[in-house]
Amino acid sequence: MTVSRFSQSSDPRLEILLEALADPLAPTGVHRRAEAKKVHIADSLVALELPDVRGAHRLADLGAGAGLPGLVLAIALPDAEVTLVEATRRKCAWIEQTLERLGLANARVVCARAEALDEEPFDVVTARALGALPIVCEYAAPLLAECGVLVAWKGAVEADEEADGLHAAAELGLEREAVHAVKPYPRSEHRTLHIFRKVAPTPPRYPRRPGIATKRPLAAPDRRPRR
């Protein structure tokens, strides 16, 4: 299923999701329907351009926030089990309520930090607006099955972040497979999907304790702070 094919199907649940996002209490800064349709729905659907996502059986969406892209992908991929991982209870409650409105049987919410998640391995992990590449890689790598993929939504990535991300990936058993340019809506020229595949076991010392990945992100050797 391609993005255009799914979009043409006009699944009514996408309209219900847009109504939920229009609520001022929805955990997003984008509430207006026309804008949310582009910035949230279309931006989530671009993942369907990737064969690994289209063929996902178990998918985890880290830092789900307002349920994006997890809810959209659960609608588009009815045969996939989608786990929305979110640490903030208020956001978890909103996603739970929205799940009930959507009637999605193939999605669930886990209210926990990614580092504390205790689940069977996933074949796809998604992360949208979650953090810098080395942080996202550290969150995702321990959760992925062998040959599974991490898909990270990014805008323009600076050279330092890219170097740190590639170093972190190698440390964690990941390898960047591609940077897939996408343009889900006008003025999104710098939107990319960074795709990392799990090619080796993640060392048992990962994940580190909750919060450490953001406080002391993995960095390329020439960028580590001097002691």
N, C-alpha and C positions, 0 to 999 in steps of 0.2 A: 504494500500500500504506500503510495507516494503522498507527499504533503497535499498536492493539488487534489488528488483523488479523495482524500479524507475530507478536505475542506468543502468539496462539492457535495459531500453527503449531508451537510448541514445537520449534524447530530443535535437534536434538541437539548441534550444535556450541556452542550457548550453554551447555549443561551441561558440555561439555569445557572451555570457557573458565572457568566457575565453579570447576571442579576445579583448573585451573592457578592461578587467583587465590587459592585456599585454601592453596597452598604457602607456607610462611613465607618462602621466598626470593623470592616474587613482589614486584615493586617497588611495593607499595601498603600503606597502613596498614589497609586493610579486607580481611580474609581470610575471616571467617565467611560461609558460603554465603548465609544468609538476608539478611544485611545487604548483601553484595556484589551480590545480585540486584537490590536496590533502588538502592543508591548508585552502582553501576557500570553494570549492564545497563539498567535502566529509565531511568536518567539519560542514557545514550547514545542509547537508542531514541527519546527525545523529538524528536530532530532529524528523524525521519521525518514529523513534522507539517508540515515545510516543503517545498513543491513543488520548490524548487531542489535540495534534498538528495535527494529521491526520484528526481529526474531526472538526478542527477550522472553524468557520464561519467568525469571525472578528479577525484579528491578527494585532498587532502593533509591529514593530521592532524598539526599541529605540536605539539611537546613531548609525543610520544605516551605516554611514561612506561610504564604497564602495558598500553599498547595500547588506551586508551580515549579517545575513542569509536571510534577507527579500526577495531579488530578487529570490534566489534559491527556497525558500518556495513558492513564488507566482507561479513559474513555476511548481512545484511539486503538488500544491494544487489549481487547477483552479477554484474550487467552493468557495474558501475563498477570502474575501476582505482583502488585505494586505496594511497596512499603514506604510510607511517608515518614521520615525521621525528623523530628523537631524537638528542640529542648525547652522551648518556652511554653508553659502550660496554657496561657491565653490563646496562643496560636494553635496549639493542639486542639483545644476546645472548638475553635472556629472551623478547623479542618473537619473534625468529627461531625459537626452540625451540617457542614456542606456535603460531606459524604452521604449523610442521610437524605438530604434534599436530592442528590444526584442518583441515589439508589444504586451505587456502585458496589457490587459484590466482590470485585477482584482487587479492592484497595483497602488498606488499613493504616492507622496511625500508630506510631510508636513514639511516645513522649520521652525522649532520652537524648543524651549527647551521643554523637557518632562514636566517640572513643569508648563509650560504655555499652555499645550495642552488642548483644549476644544472640546471633542469628545464624542460620545456615547460610553458606556463601551465596552471593548473588552473581548472576552472569552480567548484569549491567548496573552501574552506579552512576547517578546523575547528580550534578551540583550546579546550581544557577545562582549567581551573585552571592556565593558563599565565602570566598576569600581568595588569597593569592595561591598560585599553583602549588607551591610546596606544601601549604596547609591542606589544600583539597586532596592532594596525593596521599598525605599521611592519614587523613580521615578515611579515604576510600580503599586504599590497598589492602588492609587487613580484612575487609568485608568481601573482597572479590574472589570468585572461584578461579581456578587455573584457566587461563585464556580469556577471562572476563574482561570487560572494558569499562573504563571510567570516561564519562563524557562531561566535560566542564565548559559551561557557557562563559565566554570572555569577550571583552571589548578589545581595544588595542592593548597589547602586553609589552611592557618595557623590557629592554634587554636583560636587566638585572633579575627581574622576576622569571623570565624565561630560563636563564642560566640556573637559578636556584631550583626551578621546577624540574628541569632535566636532571640535576644532581639528586634531588629528592626522589624522583622516579626510580633512578638506578639503585639508590639505597633501599628502596621499598619493594623491589621486585617488579617494577613497572617499566614500560618502554613506550615513549611517545610514538604513536603510529602515524598520526596525521594532524594537521591543523586545517579544519574544514571551514572555508569561508562561506558564510550564509548572509542573506539579505532578506529577513522576514518582513520588513516594512521599510518605507522610505526613510532616509537619513540614518540607516543602520549599516553603513558601509563598512565599519570596522568590526562587525559582529563575527565571532568565530566559535567553532566547537573544537576544543582540544581533546584529542582522543588518545588515551593511554591504555595499553593492553598489559595484563598481568602475565609476565613471562617467567617468573621465578617465585618461590615462596617468600612471603614477607618475613623478615627476621622476627623472632619471638619477642624482642624488646619493643616492638610496635604493636598497637598504638601506645604512645606514652600517656601519662596521667592526663585526665581532662584539663584542658587549658594550656598545656605545655606547647602544643603545636603552634598556637598563636603567640605565646610569649617568647618561645625560642624556636622559630621555624627553621627547618633544615636549610642550609645555605651552601652554595658552591664553595670549595676550599679557599679560593682567593677573595671571598666576600665575608668570611667568618670574622667576627669581631676579635681583635687582639686582646689577650688577657694581660 
